[in-house]
Amino acid sequence: MPLEPLQTWQQTLKQLQMVEHQDWAKDFSQWVFERSTGKLHLMPVMGPVSFTFQKGIFEAKLREFKPVNSAIAAAMKWAEAWEAAVTASTMVVAPGAFLGAPIPVTMWAVATAVIDAGSIQAGKKIIVQKLTEAKLVAKAEESEICEAFRSAFLALTVTVTGVYMMYPPGPLIGPCLPTA
């Protein structure tokens, strides 16, 4: 299943009690984890692919937040927490996943997936821009935070490098594959 639609992000966010709730960092980290882990996929990779967001790192960074007097400083804190977590997150392309159409067969036997550093920076920039420009809202589901984080995940690209499963074996590389 690809990343959930923005409406799902908005509907699930309104269930959190972020400000009044004592453990908002844990709850918000869990919310981002549930929106991304197992739901972020690579296009045009077909087959077993899984993404795991490092919610522990994200939560730890959120707990470091101190009050700031500017929207851009606050937005940078959110973006830096996301960046640290995504940098440590994993994307696994399991044996049997293939690139594009299964014919001609382009199937990986062994693969490593690396989230491209430039795309992490692009996602961070999206979070900063959207949160800096965000207006105050009365309802959580109207918050720009959903679109900021969802868009940041969709800005990620991944380079998959591995061994071609069919004979003769050889390298199989999927450079800068977009997420979905």
Disulfide bonds with the S-S distance in Angstrom:
none
